[in-house]
Amino acid sequence: MRFLFAILVLLSSIQIAQAKEKYFVVERESSSLAIIEDGLTKRYMRDMHNMNHGIVKFDGDDAYLISRDGYVVKFDPKTEKKEAEYKTSKSAIGFVIGKDFVAVANYDDKSVDILTRDLKPIQKITTGSKNVGIKIYKDMLIFAQMDSDKVSVYKRAKDGKKFELLKDFSVGQMPFDAMIQDNTYIVGFFLTKGFGVVDLDKMEYKLIKVTAQGNKPVLKVPHFGFWSLSKDKTFIPAVGDNKVLVYDKKFNFIKNITVQGLPVFTSLSPDKKYIAVTFSGKDFPTIQIVDTESLKVIKTFTFPAKVLHVRWSNEYPQLYVSVNGADQVSVIDTKDWYLERDIYQVKRPSGIFLYQY
């Protein structure tokens, strides 16, 4: 029995050691995904439609991509082959993957599409508004209506396929993105000085005020994909001020971290010890590393052109950096904090999406 247990442990450790990473990098102006594997650009997926705001998500052995011009594409991330595609609208902005459906938030035609996992249409919810921040909680579908200043909660209908309106919340002006944290839907606004919080168990809404140093309002909290949630802290880049705002999990203010420029994106390392911060404007080519315990900047890297995205490796001490204007993805060693290498043959890279197999 002990021998059998030892064999099982050995096989398990080998399987873990053999876990590999594949990076799908959006080529912003080429309608393509560049595929980085073993530290090199190996292949491309072509004809993926308008990739100006391309987003890729993985769910098990399925991968889905949404293009700016309203296409949803399902592909196999192992074989890198398209399996299906469906055009929901002229302009789509976000999507979520459910157990047996895919839901897409559309700008134009002002609707939300519910599709099967194989991208067959089930339902189109017409809202009369640009729709953003689409999320799933239990049997609910939640999204914000940008033109109507509303958050809508839809619940799975009795037929088990379609969704029915459960409740609309009147919220701040021009909601534009959202995130889910446990049972809480958190929505940001373009014009209201704060962000909204919906308790999805109690079906209650409240507004959380957000201010920068000197009590200046932060009028545009950035996309929530750009927030970082550690074990006990929330890190928010303050658009319009050279600060990263730090809150606890109940949104009590802790500290403003002064950074080099106007932050756009924060990305938390897998061990939650560091965040990488990217910037806009004159500091576009720079990223800074912040220690999440000391709340201090510990390292600054500057690249030959603007940085659009970063992605931490889950398996190795590495941070991948999308250097858009230089047509390269740079790799930082996150153990000793130095620029390890540059990966070329990637045209105008932006989003970097990690698939493990």
VEXDREN-2710 file (C-alpha; in Angstrom, 1 decimal):
% VEXDREN-2710
k/r/px/py/pz
1/MET/0.0/0.0/0.0
2/ARG/2.8/2.4/0.9
3/PHE/4.5/1.6/-2.5
4/LEU/1.3/2.3/-4.4
5/PHE/0.9/5.6/-2.5
6/ALA/4.5/6.6/-3.3
7/ILE/3.9/5.8/-7.0
8/LEU/0.7/8.0/-7.0
9/VAL/2.6/10.9/-5.3
10/LEU/5.4/10.5/-7.9
11/LEU/3.0/10.5/-10.8
12/SER/1.1/13.5/-9.4
13/SER/4.4/15.5/-9.0
14/ILE/5.4/14.6/-12.5
15/GLN/2.1/15.8/-13.8
16/ILE/2.4/19.1/-12.0
17/ALA/6.0/19.5/-13.2
18/GLN/4.8/18.9/-16.8
19/ALA/2.1/21.6/-16.6
20/LYS/2.9/24.0/-19.4
21/GLU/1.9/27.6/-20.3
22/LYS/0.8/29.0/-23.6
23/TYR/0.3/32.8/-24.1
24/PHE/-2.3/34.1/-26.6
25/VAL/-1.3/37.7/-27.4
26/VAL/-3.7/40.0/-29.1
27/GLU/-2.1/41.6/-32.2
28/ARG/-4.1/44.8/-32.0
29/GLU/-4.1/45.8/-35.6
30/SER/-3.7/42.5/-37.4
31/SER/-6.9/40.6/-36.7
32/SER/-4.6/37.9/-35.1
33/LEU/-3.5/36.1/-32.0
34/ALA/0.2/35.5/-31.6
35/ILE/1.0/32.3/-29.7
36/ILE/4.0/32.3/-27.4
37/GLU/5.2/29.0/-26.0
38/ASP/8.5/28.0/-24.4
39/GLY/9.6/31.6/-24.6
40/LEU/9.2/32.0/-28.3
41/THR/6.5/33.2/-30.8
42/LYS/5.6/29.9/-32.4
43/ARG/2.3/30.3/-34.3
44/TYR/-0.5/32.7/-35.2
45/MET/-4.3/32.5/-35.3
46/ARG/-5.4/34.6/-38.3
47/ASP/-8.7/36.2/-39.3
48/MET/-10.0/36.7/-35.8
49/HIS/-11.9/39.9/-36.8
50/ASN/-11.3/43.4/-35.3
51/MET/-8.9/42.9/-32.5
52/ASN/-8.6/46.5/-31.4
53/HIS/-10.2/45.5/-28.1
54/GLY/-9.9/41.7/-28.3
55/ILE/-10.5/39.7/-25.2
56/VAL/-9.8/35.9/-24.7
57/LYS/-11.2/33.7/-21.9
58/PHE/-10.6/30.1/-21.1
59/ASP/-13.0/27.6/-19.4
60/GLY/-11.5/24.1/-19.2
61/ASP/-10.6/23.0/-22.7
62/ASP/-12.7/25.7/-24.3
63/ALA/-11.5/29.1/-25.3
64/TYR/-13.6/32.1/-26.4
65/LEU/-12.7/35.4/-28.0
66/ILE/-14.7/38.5/-28.4
67/SER/-13.8/41.0/-31.1
68/ARG/-14.5/44.8/-31.2
69/ASP/-16.9/44.3/-34.1
70/GLY/-19.2/42.0/-32.3
71/TYR/-18.0/38.5/-33.1
72/VAL/-17.7/35.7/-30.6
73/VAL/-15.3/33.0/-31.6
74/LYS/-15.0/29.6/-29.9
75/PHE/-11.6/27.8/-30.4
76/ASP/-9.6/24.9/-29.0
77/PRO/-6.7/26.4/-27.1
78/LYS/-4.7/23.1/-27.6
79/THR/-5.1/22.7/-31.3
80/GLU/-5.6/26.5/-31.9
81/LYS/-8.4/25.8/-34.3
82/LYS/-11.7/27.7/-34.6
83/GLU/-14.7/25.7/-33.7
84/ALA/-17.6/28.2/-34.1
85/GLU/-18.3/31.9/-34.4
86/TYR/-21.3/34.1/-34.1
87/LYS/-21.8/37.9/-34.7
88/THR/-24.0/39.4/-31.9
89/SER/-23.8/43.0/-33.0
90/LYS/-21.8/45.8/-34.6
91/SER/-19.9/46.4/-31.4
92/ALA/-19.4/44.1/-28.4
93/ILE/-17.5/45.0/-25.2
94/GLY/-17.5/42.1/-22.8
95/PHE/-18.7/38.5/-22.2
96/VAL/-19.0/35.8/-19.5
97/ILE/-18.9/32.0/-19.7
98/GLY/-21.6/30.1/-17.8
99/LYS/-21.9/26.3/-17.3
100/ASP/-24.1/25.9/-20.3
101/PHE/-24.2/29.4/-21.9
102/VAL/-22.1/32.4/-23.1
103/ALA/-23.5/35.9/-22.5
104/VAL/-22.3/38.9/-24.5
105/ALA/-22.8/42.6/-23.6
106/ASN/-23.2/44.7/-26.7
107/TYR/-22.6/48.4/-27.3
108/ASP/-24.4/48.5/-30.6
109/ASP/-27.2/47.1/-31.0
110/LYS/-27.8/47.9/-27.3
111/SER/-28.6/44.4/-26.2
112/VAL/-27.3/41.4/-24.3
113/ASP/-27.0/38.1/-26.2
114/ILE/-27.4/34.6/-24.6
115/LEU/-25.8/31.8/-26.6
116/THR/-25.1/28.1/-26.1
117/ARG/-21.6/27.1/-25.4
118/ASP/-21.4/26.2/-29.1
119/LEU/-22.5/29.8/-30.0
120/LYS/-26.1/29.0/-31.0
121/PRO/-28.5/31.9/-30.2
122/ILE/-30.9/31.4/-27.2
123/GLN/-32.1/34.9/-26.3
124/LYS/-31.5/38.6/-27.1
125/ILE/-32.3/41.0/-24.3
126/THR/-32.9/44.4/-25.8
127/THR/-32.1/47.2/-23.3
128/GLY/-32.0/50.4/-25.3
129/SER/-28.6/51.1/-23.8
130/LYS/-24.9/50.3/-24.3
131/ASN/-24.3/47.4/-21.9
132/VAL/-21.1/46.8/-19.9
133/GLY/-19.8/44.9/-16.8
134/ILE/-21.5/41.6/-17.5
135/LYS/-21.1/39.0/-14.7
136/ILE/-22.5/35.8/-13.3
137/TYR/-23.6/35.0/-9.8
138/LYS/-25.3/31.7/-9.0
139/ASP/-28.3/31.6/-11.4
140/MET/-28.2/35.3/-12.1
141/LEU/-26.8/37.4/-14.9
142/ILE/-25.8/41.0/-13.9
143/PHE/-24.8/43.9/-16.1
144/ALA/-24.8/47.7/-16.2
145/GLN/-26.7/49.9/-18.6
146/MET/-24.4/52.7/-19.5
147/ASP/-27.0/55.1/-21.1
148/SER/-29.7/54.4/-18.5
149/ASP/-27.7/54.6/-15.2
150/LYS/-28.9/51.2/-14.2
151/VAL/-27.7/47.9/-13.0
152/SER/-29.9/45.0/-14.1
153/VAL/-30.1/41.6/-12.5
154/TYR/-31.6/38.8/-14.5
155/LYS/-32.5/35.4/-13.1
156/ARG/-32.6/32.0/-14.9
157/ALA/-36.2/31.3/-16.1
158/LYS/-38.1/28.1/-15.3
159/ASP/-37.3/26.8/-18.8
160/GLY/-33.6/26.6/-17.7
161/LYS/-32.4/28.5/-20.8
162/LYS/-33.6/32.0/-20.9
163/PHE/-33.3/34.8/-18.3
164/GLU/-36.0/37.0/-16.8
165/LEU/-35.6/40.5/-15.2
166/LEU/-35.4/40.2/-11.4
167/LYS/-34.5/43.8/-10.5
168/ASP/-33.2/47.1/-11.8
169/PHE/-31.1/49.4/-9.6
170/SER/-30.8/53.1/-10.3
171/VAL/-27.1/53.8/-9.8
172/GLY/-24.5/56.5/-10.5
173/GLN/-24.0/58.4/-13.8
174/MET/-22.7/56.4/-16.8
175/PRO/-21.7/53.0/-15.3
176/PHE/-19.0/51.5/-17.5
177/ASP/-17.4/48.4/-15.9
178/ALA/-17.9/46.1/-13.0
179/MET/-16.4/43.1/-11.1
180/ILE/-17.7/40.4/-8.8
181/GLN/-16.2/39.9/-5.3
182/ASP/-18.0/37.0/-3.5
183/ASN/-21.7/38.0/-3.5
184/THR/-21.0/41.7/-4.3
185/TYR/-21.3/43.3/-7.7
186/ILE/-19.1/46.4/-7.8
187/VAL/-19.7/49.0/-10.6
188/GLY/-17.6/52.0/-11.6
189/PHE/-18.9/55.3/-13.2
190/PHE/-17.6/57.8/-15.6
191/LEU/-19.3/60.8/-13.9
192/THR/-20.3/59.9/-10.4
193/LYS/-17.5/60.3/-7.7
194/GLY/-17.3/56.8/-6.4
195/PHE/-18.4/53.3/-7.3
196/GLY/-21.6/51.3/-6.6
197/VAL/-22.0/48.1/-4.7
198/VAL/-24.9/45.7/-5.1
199/ASP/-25.3/42.9/-2.4
200/LEU/-26.7/40.1/-4.6
201/ASP/-28.0/38.1/-1.7
202/LYS/-29.8/40.9/0.0
203/MET/-30.5/42.8/-3.3
204/GLU/-29.4/46.1/-1.8
205/TYR/-27.4/48.9/-3.4
206/LYS/-25.0/51.5/-1.9
207/LEU/-22.6/54.1/-3.2
208/ILE/-18.9/54.1/-2.0
209/LYS/-17.1/57.5/-2.3
210/VAL/-13.6/57.4/-3.8
211/THR/-11.3/60.4/-3.5
212/ALA/-7.6/60.9/-4.2
213/GLN/-5.1/63.0/-2.2
214/GLY/-6.4/66.3/-1.0
215/ASN/-10.0/65.0/-1.2
216/LYS/-10.0/65.4/-5.0
217/PRO/-12.6/63.3/-6.7
218/VAL/-11.6/60.4/-8.9
219/LEU/-14.0/60.9/-11.7
220/LYS/-13.1/57.8/-13.7
221/VAL/-12.2/54.7/-11.7
222/PRO/-10.7/52.5/-14.5
223/HIS/-11.9/49.1/-15.8
224/PHE/-12.2/46.7/-12.9
225/GLY/-10.1/44.2/-14.8
226/PHE/-7.4/46.7/-13.8
227/TRP/-8.0/46.4/-10.1
228/SER/-6.0/44.0/-7.9
229/LEU/-7.5/42.0/-5.0
230/SER/-5.0/40.5/-2.5
231/LYS/-5.9/38.5/0.6
232/ASP/-6.9/41.5/2.6
233/LYS/-6.5/44.6/0.3
234/THR/-8.0/46.1/-2.8
235/PHE/-5.7/48.1/-5.1
236/ILE/-7.3/50.7/-7.3
237/PRO/-5.4/52.8/-9.9
238/ALA/-6.6/56.4/-9.5
239/VAL/-7.1/57.8/-13.0
240/GLY/-6.1/61.5/-13.0
241/ASP/-3.7/61.3/-10.1
242/ASN/-0.3/59.6/-9.6
243/LYS/-1.7/57.3/-6.9
244/VAL/-2.7/53.7/-6.4
245/LEU/-5.6/53.7/-3.8
246/VAL/-5.5/51.0/-1.2
247/TYR/-8.7/49.8/0.6
248/ASP/-9.5/46.9/2.8
249/LYS/-12.0/44.2/1.7
250/LYS/-14.8/46.3/3.2
251/PHE/-13.7/49.4/1.3
252/ASN/-12.3/51.2/4.2
253/PHE/-9.4/53.5/3.0
254/ILE/-5.9/52.4/4.0
255/LYS/-3.4/54.4/2.0
256/ASN/-2.5/56.2/-1.2
257/ILE/0.7/54.8/-2.8
258/THR/2.5/57.5/-4.8
259/VAL/3.7/56.1/-8.2
260/GLN/5.6/57.6/-11.1
261/GLY/2.7/58.6/-13.4
262/LEU/-1.0/58.3/-14.0
263/PRO/-1.8/54.6/-13.4
264/VAL/-4.1/52.6/-15.6
265/PHE/-3.6/49.0/-14.8
266/THR/-2.6/47.0/-11.7
267/SER/-1.9/43.3/-11.9
268/LEU/-1.5/41.1/-8.8
269/SER/1.2/38.4/-8.8
270/PRO/0.0/34.8/-8.2
271/ASP/1.5/34.7/-4.7
272/LYS/-0.2/38.1/-4.0
273/LYS/3.1/39.6/-2.9
274/TYR/3.4/42.2/-5.7
275/ILE/1.4/44.3/-8.1
276/ALA/2.6/45.6/-11.4
277/VAL/1.4/49.1/-12.3
278/THR/1.2/50.5/-15.9
279/PHE/0.7/54.1/-16.8
280/SER/-0.7/56.4/-19.5
281/GLY/0.7/59.6/-21.1
282/LYS/4.4/60.3/-20.9
283/ASP/4.9/57.3/-18.6
284/PHE/3.3/54.8/-21.1
285/PRO/6.6/53.0/-21.5
286/THR/7.1/52.4/-17.7
287/ILE/5.9/49.8/-15.2
288/GLN/6.4/49.9/-11.5
289/ILE/6.4/47.0/-9.0
290/VAL/4.7/47.5/-5.6
291/ASP/5.1/45.3/-2.5
292/THR/1.6/44.5/-1.2
293/GLU/2.8/44.3/2.4
294/SER/5.0/47.4/2.7
295/LEU/2.9/49.3/0.2
296/LYS/6.1/50.7/-1.4
297/VAL/7.4/50.8/-4.9
298/ILE/10.3/48.4/-5.1
299/LYS/11.3/48.4/-8.8
300/THR/10.8/50.5/-11.9
301/PHE/11.2/49.3/-15.5
302/THR/11.2/51.5/-18.7
303/PHE/10.7/50.0/-22.2
304/PRO/11.3/51.4/-25.7
305/ALA/7.6/52.1/-26.4
306/LYS/4.2/52.2/-24.7
307/VAL/3.1/49.2/-22.5
308/LEU/-0.5/48.1/-22.9
309/HIS/-0.7/45.0/-20.8
310/VAL/1.1/42.6/-18.4
311/ARG/0.6/39.0/-17.4
312/TRP/2.3/37.1/-14.5
313/SER/3.4/33.5/-15.2
314/ASN/1.7/31.0/-12.8
315/GLU/4.5/28.4/-13.1
316/TYR/7.7/30.5/-13.3
317/PRO/9.1/33.7/-11.7
318/GLN/8.3/35.8/-14.8
319/LEU/6.2/38.8/-15.8
320/TYR/5.3/39.2/-19.5
321/VAL/5.0/42.8/-20.7
322/SER/3.2/43.8/-23.9
323/VAL/5.4/46.6/-25.5
324/ASN/3.0/47.7/-28.2
325/GLY/5.0/50.3/-30.1
326/ALA/8.1/48.1/-30.3
327/ASP/6.4/45.0/-31.6
328/GLN/7.7/42.9/-28.7
329/VAL/6.7/41.1/-25.5
330/SER/9.3/41.6/-22.8
331/VAL/9.9/39.1/-20.0
332/ILE/11.0/40.2/-16.5
333/ASP/12.6/37.9/-14.0
334/THR/10.5/38.4/-10.8
335/LYS/12.9/36.6/-8.5
336/ASP/15.9/38.9/-9.0
337/TRP/13.9/41.7/-10.8
338/TYR/15.8/42.2/-14.1
339/LEU/14.8/42.2/-17.8
340/GLU/15.4/38.6/-18.8
341/ARG/14.7/38.8/-22.6
342/ASP/12.5/40.2/-25.4
343/ILE/10.2/38.1/-27.6
344/TYR/9.8/39.4/-31.1
345/GLN/7.6/38.6/-34.1
346/VAL/4.5/40.0/-32.4
347/LYS/2.9/42.9/-34.2
348/ARG/1.4/45.7/-32.0
349/PRO/0.7/43.5/-29.0
350/SER/-1.9/44.4/-26.4
351/GLY/-3.8/41.8/-24.2
352/ILE/-1.8/38.8/-23.0
353/PHE/-3.9/35.8/-22.0
354/LEU/-2.5/32.7/-20.3
355/TYR/-3.6/29.1/-20.9
356/GLN/-2.2/26.3/-18.8
357/TYR/-2.3/22.7/-20.0
END
